[in-house]
């Protein structure tokens, strides 16, 4: 029997549920968006409300919410308290979404919880007026059961998408809510204006919580202030820093001070925090960086980080999801590249932008002597980029977390992550 067979069977079961119709999927427009929360609450009621009495710190934003979630987790862990976190998306394997202290949920524990939930999933499928729970909703339920079992002092929740109607927003009494920033992403769902996107994300602000943001645009700040005033929530705005990373750090510091964590623990926790595929340096000579930047705010941060590195030529390997604003990404990153390799990620249930379309798009922003190639196999794309690069060059893989995760497995495999319940070999 394969070592992680039960785990892989559990993942196949959850993914396979997509072949049954669902009443409504958050990724699609609905005339009754409240039903997502009603469906999540119905299922949590079935399984005994594992979210009850947990202390939640709820994080959303267009960019940086994963980084902020991870930093807060590390600070609380460093302070000696027991902390769990729920994040998305995963990079290499699904257990990366659920973490307690310094390790992901074990593959066996994950499979045990899925088996426990199967009768309840059947009941929801048969009886729930809002349809069976979605893949994301089931993952969230698994995380809550695990956090309850582990008796976590704090839970840091990263919103999956938006905020107001996200499954994580079913929680009733978060102690802290935070929005990193607002920019254009998921406009087909959240709205085509920054104000609409901000309003959706501000749905996580709840009476009894304390609210923090490092957003700085006046009209969005005023929207947040009005919501906080109506809900009698303390409003905290973080002063603008020199770049996105420093904004995130300042936000984490303010939240952790509010939790009365000592400054040494805050500093040490932030210093130790790191995330896969967030401008992650995989090797030297040539320098290889993997960054899952997939919107204009994230790619701006990527470029800021590039400017801090020394290299001769930049070889760009890029693939983008079909629903992302490729133009805003390409407009920023393509002019920096000496060669561009367009490719695709290979995950089945997400549509990738056609590389031929990206080729035409890239022509608007190319340097005069830049070369462009297309490979439909991301492995061949990487090999081509590696062959072109000299030891003082930089290879950047970006545009999609899915693409970044596929190529990251060259250094750290899924089996290694499952075996060690970590994502970085330097932690061992």
SVG drawing of the C-alpha trace seen along z (x, -y; Angstrom):
<svg xmlns="http://www.w3.org/2000/svg" viewBox="-34 -61 62 63">
<polyline fill="none" stroke="black" stroke-width="0.4" points="0.0,0.0 1.3,-3.4 2.4,-5.4 0.0,-8.3 -2.7,-6.3 -5.5,-7.2 -4.6,-10.9 -4.7,-10.8 -8.0,-8.9 -9.4,-11.6 -8.3,-14.3 -9.7,-12.4 -13.0,-12.1 -13.3,-15.8 -12.2,-16.8 -14.5,-14.2 -17.6,-15.8 -17.4,-18.4 -19.0,-15.9 -22.3,-16.5 -24.3,-19.7 -24.0,-22.3 -26.8,-24.7 -24.5,-27.7 -20.7,-28.1 -19.0,-31.2 -17.0,-31.5 -20.2,-32.2 -22.6,-35.1 -25.7,-34.4 -28.9,-36.5 -28.8,-35.2 -25.2,-35.4 -26.2,-34.9 -26.8,-31.3 -23.0,-30.6 -22.9,-31.5 -26.2,-29.7 -24.9,-26.6 -21.7,-26.8 -23.6,-27.4 -26.0,-24.5 -23.0,-22.1 -21.3,-23.4 -24.5,-22.9 -24.6,-19.3 -21.1,-18.6 -21.5,-20.3 -20.3,-23.9 -16.6,-23.4 -16.0,-27.1 -17.8,-27.8 -15.6,-29.5 -12.5,-29.7 -10.6,-33.1 -10.4,-34.2 -8.1,-36.7 -9.7,-37.3 -7.5,-38.6 -8.5,-39.7 -7.2,-42.0 -6.2,-42.0 -2.5,-41.3 -0.5,-40.3 -3.2,-38.5 -1.3,-35.2 1.9,-36.9 0.1,-38.7 -1.6,-35.5 1.7,-33.6 3.5,-36.3 0.8,-36.6 0.9,-32.8 4.6,-32.8 4.5,-35.6 1.8,-33.9 3.7,-30.6 6.9,-32.3 5.1,-33.9 4.3,-30.4 0.6,-30.3 -1.0,-27.6 -2.0,-28.8 -3.7,-27.4 -4.1,-29.0 -6.2,-28.3 -4.8,-29.6 -5.3,-29.3 -4.3,-28.4 -1.9,-25.5 1.3,-25.3 2.4,-21.7 -0.2,-19.6 -3.5,-20.2 -2.4,-19.8 -0.5,-23.2 -3.8,-24.9 -4.1,-23.8 -1.4,-24.4 -1.0,-24.2 2.2,-25.5 5.1,-24.7 3.5,-21.8 0.7,-21.1 -2.1,-18.7 -0.8,-15.1 -2.0,-13.2 -3.4,-10.5 -5.3,-13.0 -6.7,-14.7 -7.9,-11.3 -9.5,-10.4 -11.4,-13.7 -12.6,-13.3 -13.9,-9.8 -15.7,-11.2 -17.3,-13.9 -18.6,-11.6 -22.0,-10.7 -22.6,-14.4 -21.7,-15.3 -24.3,-12.7 -26.9,-14.3 -26.2,-17.8 -26.5,-16.6 -29.9,-15.0 -31.4,-17.6 -29.6,-21.0 -31.9,-23.6 -28.7,-25.4 -27.1,-22.3 -24.1,-20.3 -21.0,-22.1 -18.4,-23.1 -14.8,-21.9 -13.6,-25.0 -16.3,-24.9 -15.4,-21.3 -11.7,-22.2 -12.7,-25.0 -14.8,-22.5 -11.8,-20.1 -9.6,-22.9 -12.1,-23.9 -12.4,-20.3 -8.6,-20.0 -8.2,-23.4 -10.8,-22.4 -9.2,-19.0 -5.8,-20.7 -7.2,-23.2 -5.7,-26.2 -5.6,-29.5 -5.9,-31.5 -6.9,-30.9 -5.7,-33.0 -8.1,-32.8 -7.1,-33.9 -10.2,-34.7 -10.5,-32.5 -12.0,-35.2 -13.5,-38.6 -14.9,-38.6 -18.6,-39.3 -19.8,-36.0 -16.7,-33.9 -17.1,-30.6 -14.7,-31.8 -17.0,-34.8 -19.5,-32.4 -17.5,-33.0 -19.5,-35.1 -17.1,-36.9 -13.6,-37.5 -11.4,-39.3 -9.4,-41.0 -10.4,-41.8 -7.9,-43.2 -7.7,-44.3 -4.3,-44.5 -5.2,-46.6 -7.6,-47.0 -6.9,-46.6 -8.4,-45.0 -8.7,-41.2 -11.6,-38.8 -13.6,-41.7 -16.0,-39.3 -17.2,-38.3 -16.4,-41.2 -17.2,-44.1 -15.4,-46.3 -14.7,-49.3 -12.4,-49.6 -15.3,-50.8 -17.3,-47.6 -14.3,-45.4 -13.6,-47.3 -17.3,-46.9 -17.1,-43.1 -13.9,-42.7 -15.2,-44.9 -17.9,-42.3 -15.6,-40.6 -15.8,-43.6 -18.0,-42.6 -19.3,-44.1 -17.0,-43.3 -13.8,-43.0 -11.0,-45.5 -10.3,-46.5 -6.9,-47.2 -5.9,-48.2 -2.8,-49.5 -5.0,-50.7 -4.4,-54.4 -6.8,-55.8 -9.1,-58.3 -12.4,-57.2 -11.8,-53.6 -10.6,-54.5 -13.8,-56.6 -15.9,-53.5 -14.1,-51.4 -14.5,-54.1 -18.3,-54.3 -18.7,-50.6 -16.6,-50.5 -18.7,-53.4 -22.0,-51.7 -20.8,-48.4 -19.1,-50.2 -15.7,-48.7 -12.4,-50.3 -10.7,-51.6 -6.9,-51.4 -5.1,-52.7 -1.5,-51.8 0.8,-54.6 2.0,-54.1 5.4,-52.4 8.0,-52.3 6.7,-49.2 4.2,-46.4 6.3,-44.2 6.9,-47.0 3.1,-47.7 2.5,-44.1 5.0,-44.1 3.6,-47.3 0.1,-45.7 1.3,-42.5 3.1,-44.5 0.0,-46.6 -2.3,-43.5 0.1,-41.6 0.6,-44.6 -3.2,-44.7 -3.0,-41.0 -0.5,-42.2 2.3,-40.2 5.8,-41.4 7.9,-43.2 10.7,-40.6 8.3,-37.9 6.8,-40.1 10.2,-40.8 11.4,-37.2 8.2,-35.8 8.3,-38.2 11.9,-37.4 11.2,-33.6 8.1,-33.9 8.4,-32.8 6.0,-31.5 6.5,-29.3 6.3,-31.0 6.4,-34.5 9.5,-35.8 11.2,-32.6 14.8,-32.1 15.3,-28.5 19.0,-28.5 22.0,-30.6 24.1,-30.7 21.8,-31.2 19.5,-32.9 16.1,-31.3 13.1,-33.0 9.6,-31.6 6.8,-34.1 3.1,-33.3 2.2,-37.0 -1.1,-36.9 -2.5,-40.5 -1.2,-44.0 -0.6,-44.7 1.3,-41.5 3.4,-41.9 4.3,-45.5 5.7,-44.0 7.6,-41.4 9.2,-44.2 10.2,-46.1 11.9,-42.9 13.7,-42.4 15.2,-45.9 16.9,-44.8 18.8,-41.9 21.9,-42.1 21.8,-40.1 22.8,-40.5 19.8,-39.3 16.2,-38.5 14.7,-35.3 10.9,-35.3 8.8,-32.1 5.2,-33.1 1.7,-31.6 -1.5,-33.3 -5.0,-32.1 -7.6,-33.0 -9.7,-35.0 -6.7,-37.3 -5.9,-40.7 -3.0,-39.6 -2.6,-43.1 -1.9,-44.8 0.6,-42.0 2.4,-42.1 2.5,-45.9 4.6,-45.9 6.9,-42.9 7.5,-42.3 9.7,-45.5 12.1,-44.1 12.7,-40.8 15.5,-39.9 13.7,-36.7 10.2,-35.6 8.9,-32.0 5.1,-31.7 3.7,-28.5 0.7,-27.1 0.0,-25.4 -1.4,-21.9 -4.1,-21.8 -7.3,-20.5 -10.1,-22.5 -8.6,-26.0 -8.5,-27.6 -5.1,-28.9 -4.8,-31.9 -3.8,-30.7 -0.1,-31.3 -0.8,-32.5 -3.0,-35.3 -0.3,-36.2 2.3,-36.2 0.3,-38.9 -0.2,-40.8 3.5,-40.7 4.5,-42.4 3.2,-45.7 5.7,-45.8 8.8,-43.9 12.3,-45.3 13.6,-45.7 15.9,-42.7 13.8,-40.4 13.1,-36.9 9.7,-35.1 9.1,-31.4 6.1,-29.2 6.0,-25.8 2.8,-24.1 4.8,-21.9 6.0,-23.9 8.9,-21.4 10.1,-22.2 9.6,-25.9 11.9,-25.7 14.6,-23.7 14.6,-26.2 15.0,-29.1 17.7,-27.3 19.7,-26.7 19.5,-30.3 20.7,-31.6 24.3,-32.4 25.5,-32.0 24.9,-35.8 21.4,-35.8 18.1,-35.5 15.2,-33.2 11.8,-34.4 8.8,-32.0 5.6,-34.0 2.0,-34.9 0.3,-32.0 0.5,-30.1 -0.4,-27.0 2.6,-27.4 4.9,-28.4 3.8,-25.3 4.4,-22.9 8.0,-24.2 8.8,-24.4 8.5,-20.6 11.9,-20.4 13.4,-21.3 10.8,-20.1 8.4,-17.3 4.9,-16.6 6.1,-13.4 8.7,-15.4 6.1,-17.9 3.7,-15.1 6.5,-13.3 7.8,-16.3 4.6,-18.4 6.7,-21.5 7.6,-23.3 11.2,-24.3 14.1,-22.0 16.0,-24.7 13.5,-24.1 14.6,-20.5"/>
</svg>
